Amino acid sequence: MGGWIDQYPEKVKSIYEKGHEIGNHSDRHPDMTKISRDKIIEEIDINDSKIRKLTGEGTKLFRCPEGSYNNLVVQTVKDTNHYCIQWDVDSIDWKEEGANLEYERVVKKVKNGSIILFHNNAKYTPDNLPKVIENLKKQRL
């Protein structure tokens, strides 16, 4: 997201340099179903420009803020040469209901090919993520 990129450019560079793919999540995190096609394109373009400035590359993937999308949003994303993705497992980590509950919620729902939604500022995610990854490696997912 654009605001996070502005605040933590060195982290973006580090993530990229470690070989991770950077995806686009808009510049200001609007509900894409409530803005015009031109504003959707602007949100994607501004964020891609910020990412390209730091990494030398644009993005291929786009995830809608709040998971909110409709046919216009998906088509507009496609028209910007991005692939619209969505999560299928939500950690609901932003509620901060407890580390064990968050962990169990994820490992019970994850399957091969899942996309798990975590947030980079959630209280329990930094401790849970290594455990989730280890669990997935054991399951070979």
C-alpha positions in Angstrom: 0.0 0.0 0.0 1.3 3.5 -0.9 1.3 4.9 2.6 3.3 1.9 3.9 5.7 2.3 1.0 6.2 6.0 1.8 6.8 5.2 5.5 9.0 2.2 5.1 10.9 2.4 1.7 13.9 0.4 3.0 11.6 -2.4 4.1 10.1 -2.6 0.6 13.6 -2.7 -0.9 14.6 -5.4 1.6 11.6 -7.6 0.9 12.2 -7.3 -2.9 16.0 -8.0 -2.5 15.2 -11.1 -0.6 13.4 -12.4 -3.6 9.8 -11.9 -2.6 7.2 -10.7 -5.2 5.8 -7.3 -4.4 2.1 -6.9 -5.1 0.0 -3.8 -5.5 -2.7 -3.0 -2.9 -3.5 0.6 -4.0 -2.1 3.9 -2.9 -4.6 5.0 -0.3 -6.7 1.8 0.4 -10.1 2.9 -0.9 -13.1 0.6 -1.3 -12.6 0.0 -5.0 -16.3 -0.6 -5.6 -17.1 3.0 -4.5 -14.7 4.9 -6.8 -14.7 5.5 -10.5 -12.8 3.4 -13.1 -10.3 6.3 -13.5 -9.7 6.5 -9.8 -9.1 2.7 -9.7 -6.5 3.1 -12.4 -4.9 6.1 -10.6 -4.7 4.2 -7.3 -2.9 1.3 -9.1 -0.6 3.5 -11.2 0.5 5.7 -8.3 1.4 2.7 -6.2 3.1 0.9 -9.1 5.2 4.0 -9.7 6.3 4.0 -6.0 7.2 0.4 -6.1 9.1 0.7 -9.5 11.1 3.7 -8.1 12.3 1.4 -5.2 12.7 -1.9 -7.0 13.1 -1.1 -10.7 10.0 -3.2 -11.5 6.3 -2.7 -11.5 3.8 -5.3 -10.1 1.7 -8.0 -11.7 -0.6 -8.8 -8.8 -3.3 -6.6 -7.3 -5.4 -7.2 -4.2 -8.4 -5.1 -3.5 -8.4 -3.2 -0.2 -10.9 -4.8 2.2 -11.4 -7.6 -0.3 -14.1 -5.4 -1.9 -14.5 -5.9 -5.6 -17.1 -6.2 -8.4 -17.0 -6.9 -12.1 -15.9 -3.3 -12.9 -13.1 -3.5 -10.5 -11.8 -6.9 -11.7 -12.0 -5.8 -15.4 -10.3 -2.5 -14.6 -7.5 -4.2 -12.8 -7.1 -6.6 -15.8 -7.0 -3.6 -18.1 -4.0 -2.2 -16.1 -2.2 -5.5 -16.9 -2.5 -6.8 -13.3 -4.0 -10.0 -12.1 -6.6 -9.5 -9.4 -6.1 -11.9 -6.4 -8.1 -12.6 -3.2 -7.3 -14.4 0.0 -9.2 -17.6 0.9 -8.0 -17.8 4.5 -8.4 -14.8 6.8 -6.3 -14.8 10.0 -8.5 -11.9 11.3 -5.3 -10.9 13.0 -6.5 -7.2 13.2 -9.0 -8.2 15.9 -6.1 -9.3 18.2 -8.2 -12.0 19.8 -5.2 -14.1 20.9 -2.2 -15.8 19.4 -3.6 -19.4 19.7 -7.0 -18.5 18.2 -5.3 -16.7 15.3 -3.0 -19.6 14.7 -5.7 -22.3 14.9 -8.0 -20.3 12.6 -5.4 -20.3 9.9 -4.1 -23.9 10.1 -7.6 -25.3 10.1 -8.6 -23.5 6.9 -5.5 -23.5 4.8 -5.2 -25.9 1.9 -2.9 -26.3 -1.1 -2.8 -23.1 -3.0 -4.3 -20.9 -0.3 -3.6 -17.2 0.0 -3.6 -16.3 3.7 -4.4 -12.8 4.8 -2.2 -11.3 7.5 -1.5 -7.7 8.3 2.0 -6.3 8.9 1.0 -4.4 12.0 -1.0 -7.1 13.8 0.0 -7.9 17.4 0.3 -11.8 17.2 1.3 -12.2 13.5 5.1 -11.8 14.0 5.1 -14.8 16.4 2.5 -16.8 14.6 3.9 -16.5 11.1 6.9 -18.8 11.7 4.7 -21.4 13.3 2.2 -21.3 10.4 5.1 -21.6 7.9 6.6 -24.6 9.8 3.1 -26.2 10.0 2.7 -25.8 6.2 6.1 -27.2 5.5 5.3 -30.3 7.6 2.1 -30.7 5.6 3.9 -29.9 2.4 1.3 -27.3 1.5 
